[in-house]
Amino acid sequence: MKTRDATRFAFDALRGYRTRTLLMLLAMSIGVASVLVLTSLGEAARRYVTGEFASLGTNLIIVLPGKSETTGGGSPNLLGGTTRDLTLNDALAVSRSSLINHMAPLIIGSAPVSVRNLQRDVMVVGTTSSLLDVRQWHLGKGQFLPETDIDRASFVTVLGSTLKQELFGAKNALGEWVRIGDRRFRVVGIMAAQGRSFDIDVENVAFVPVASAQMLFNTQSLFRILLDTRSRESIPRAIEHIRRTLRERHQGEEDVTIITQDAVLATFDKILRALTLTVAGIAAISLAVAGILIMNVMLVAVSQRTTEIGLLKALGAPRRQIIRLIMTEAALLSSMGAGLGLLVGQIGSNLIGYFYPALPLGAPWWAFVAAIGVALGTGLLFSLLPARRAAQLDPVQALARR
Amino acid sequence: MIQLTDIQRDFQVGDQQVHALRDINLQVAAGEYISIMGPSGSGKSTLLNMIGLLDQPTAGHYQLDGQDVTTLSDEQQARTRREKIGFVFQFFHLVPRLTAAQNIALPLVLAGMSEKERNKKVTQALTQMGIADRAEHRPDQLSGGQRQRVAIARATVIGPAVLLADEPTGNLDSASGIEVVKILEQLNTNGLTLLVVTHDEALGKRARRRIHMKDGLIEHDTLQNHPSLANP
């Protein structure tokens, strides 16, 4: 029997039992579509998060006080090594290298910000003018913090766009005075609206010079130091430089944690990819269920068409050919179902993309391969049993029935 | 051409052993016209299925064209069935979703013949059966006689040596029954070996050689020199 004839015969058989075929296609396509939609959602989440990290700046190095890894020797506290604060002088010392492009120290605290009788509790960030360059944020109006000596306190502030809206409404805020904690600050700039930037809600924050923040929160220690290098390649050397400088300044003890953009990115990438694989796996179960449905349908088909199979045998079809015909039918069913599923999945993704334009949707290539592969695989695997049953039919008994 | 030696066929029905065929010895020469008659359960259909390789004997030997076919593999048996044997059934057994032409083409499709060659043969068979105008009709659009003619066309399209008919008129009115019988006899005249299983005495008497069966045994095997073709 020629492949083309076998295919046509199987196709005619499927067309002969329309309802059953349509239901089967529905089950298969839902399975395939759910694999595609779920993986594309997972992928979208991954791309969204990694995109957020990339917006931190790709050459970013973050220095935190305290060693987060305990490398042998038990607890560092038992050895008498208390965590030293990171100070402004540390930050300055670290930034004195040709490897470092910009340096921005960070002090973060929460304080009430008020204008007359309007008050908001927001995050107050003490930093320097370099922060804009390091984080690649954009200023809306006015100017950012002035480029002065790092240890000089001046009472100016830059407000996030939401905060400005809440305190001043549509009125002009530049040049006005706000009270932060127990001190008065003059507003010199407003940030552009740019949404949440991973760790800091830029729209709802007040920036002040780092020395002013030290006074405000009565502390010398920095929350962290942000640095960026001139190029991606110089990151390892820059890290080495930072580590050496701080070890010298901290009496030979290495008590800071240095994180690079790349490391964080890679970790999140891994976690989210695992997440995507998990949802894909769950969706694949629905495909397997569709496969079992195919088995059921083909078993029914075989018993419905007992006489037909008996006839084929009488006309000279060997067992192998009967098996092939049933398998062809199942393969057609599952591949048409897969095709339909691809279409439905694409439409589903487009719909989600339409309602949530921020999500970078799009199923990865392996999801397509996996969906179609599992669809065809289960379809064929689960049609083996019905096909064998058909092949074993006794033609005499099959033909004895009307 | 067909030689059955000590053929035996037992069935297990519940805990009882049923002997459908016992020690059947039968020789059929090419071109013969044989009717097999007998009451229900006498084993006549089983004998026909045995000759058609749809059933396997429990014991004994079956030689077709000098070849022992009982020992062939499934694949070889299917091939033999396809090339040498045609079946006509009481209930026609046409595939309901296929047209008359497609039904007739089935054995050719199974044999892997190209579509062009197939179409030629099918058209020829349709014309020979006088149903060329019904080629694109599906079985439910055909009368009983037309359906059986499609079935005969399907059984003979590949050019078999033997045609096995199991109650070919059993489901037809007498007029179309006679038409069908005449077609079968015409095929026999052209050299096809014809074996007809029937209840119908009148139909059975048309054959030159008549085999009567009872309880799995051949009771009579009579050869008539002057077939009563005159009174249908």
Interface residues (C-beta under 8 A of the other chain):
Chain A: M1 K2 D5 F9 D12 A13 R15 G16 T307 E308 G310 L311 L312 K313 A314 L315 G316 A317 P318 R319 R320 Q321 P395 V396 L399 R402
Chain B: T46 N49 G52 L54 D55 D74 E75 Q77 A78 R79 T80 R81 R82 E83 F87 F89 F91 H93 V95 P96 R97 L98 L106 P107 V109 L110 A111 G112 S114 E115 R154
